[in-house]
Amino acid sequence: HKGAEAIVRAVRRFAASDDYAVIAPVNVQGSKDAADLDLLLVGWFGVLGVKCLGWGGEVYGSLDEPEWTQVLPQGRRTFENPMTRAGKSARAVRDALFAAKLKNVPVETVVVFTNPSASTFLAYLKGPHFREDKKVEVEPVAAALRQQG
């Protein structure tokens, strides 16, 4: 969807300034779980998996709730907590890196609601967390993940 495409473009611009790698889209099979993400950002900080959801309306839920609610003019619907799926995707990416003999690579995932805009996510990327050098070698990690996908 257009929101995901805009996020991928923005992350590519962000990545270019620091020689980070972007892999998009992502389909990685781990030992138990699979990662179906819009992109992976690989940098010295580790790996960030991003799943974009372009849903309209208002979305309510918290990390510990099994279901979240979307409210639209035509009614409400519930859906699986997207952070649960994101956690499974992170495990799949870790498994793939471990299978490639790449250990101690920090992996995290986020869910980005792209409607109406993703400016909060882009501000998040500019924070100190993604400037932190955790000594991750970008190219070997990116190559291993590209090979898995």
N, C-alpha and C positions, 0 to 999 in steps of 0.2 A: 504494500500500500504506500501511498505518497508520503505519509508521515515517517515510515521506516526508511524510505529512500532518502528523505531529507536528513535523518539522523546519520545514516551511513555517510552521506556526503560531508556533513559537519565533522564527523569523527575522522574521516580521511584528511580533512584540512588540519585538524588538531594534531593528528599523528605525524603529518609531514614535517611539522616544525621541530619535532624531537626525534625523528628517525624511528618512530614506532611503526609496527606493522598492523594492518587491518586485514582481517579475513572475513569475507562476506559473500554469500550467506554461509552458515555453519551447520553441518550435520556430522556430528562425531558420535561414534558408538563407544560407550565405556563397557565395563564388565557387566553391569546390571542396568544402567540407565543410558539414555541417548540425549544428546544436546541438539536441540533444534532452535538455533538462535539467529538473530538477524546479523550479528557481527561479533567478532572477537577483536579486542584491542590488546596487542602484546607490546609491553614496554618494560623498562628497567624495574618498574614497580611490580610486575607480574602480568597476569592475564585478567581482563575484564570482559565478561560475556554480557551481551545486551540483547534483550528480547523487547521488541517494540509492539505495543498494542494501540491500535488507532481507534479506540472506542470513543463514541460520543457520550454525552450525558455526564452524570456524576457517578463516581465509583467510591464505594465505602468498604472498608475492611481494615484489619490490623494483622500484623505478622503472625499472631497466634491463633487466628480464626481459620477454620478449614475452608469456609466459603466466604466470598465477597459478594457485594450487591452492586448492580449497575442500575441506575434510575434514569429512565428516558421518558419523554412525554407520553409515549404509548404504554408505559408500565415499567415494572421491575423485573429483573432476572438475576439469578444467583449463578455463580461460577466458582470453580476451584481456585483457591488462593494462588495467584500467579507466582508468588514467592516460593511455594512448595515446588512447583515445576522448575523454577530458577535454581533451586538447591540441587535438584536432580541433574540439571544441566551442568552445574559446577562439578559435581561428582564425576560425570562422564568425561569432562575435559581433564580433570585430575587423573582419571584412569588412563586416558589416552597419553598424557604426558609420562605417566609412570611406565606404561608399556614401551615408550620410546626411550626409557632409561633417563628421563629428565625428572629429577626429584626436587623437592623444596622450592617449587615455583608457586607463589601465591596465586590463587584463582578465586575470583568472586564474580557474582552475576547480579545484574540489576534488571528491573522491569521498568520500561519507560512508556508512560501513557502519552502518546504524541498529540492528542487533541486537547485543547486547541493549539498548544505549542509545546515545544520541548526545551524552552529556555532554562528551566530549572536544572535539567540534566546537563546541558552545556556548561552552565556555571559550576556544577559539581565536578565536571572534568577538569576545570581550571584550578581546582583546589590543590592543596599541598600533597594530598595522598598520591596523586598521579605524577608528581614530580620527584617522589621519593625513590632513591636508587637502592633497590634491593638486590642488585647485582645479577639480575636476570639477563641472560644473553638472548636478545630479541630474535635474531635470525634462526638459531637452532630450534627455539621454541616454536616460532611461527612455521618453520618448515615441517616440524613434526605434526603440528595441528593441520596444516594444509594436506599432508599425506593421509591423515585419518579421514578427512572430509571428503 
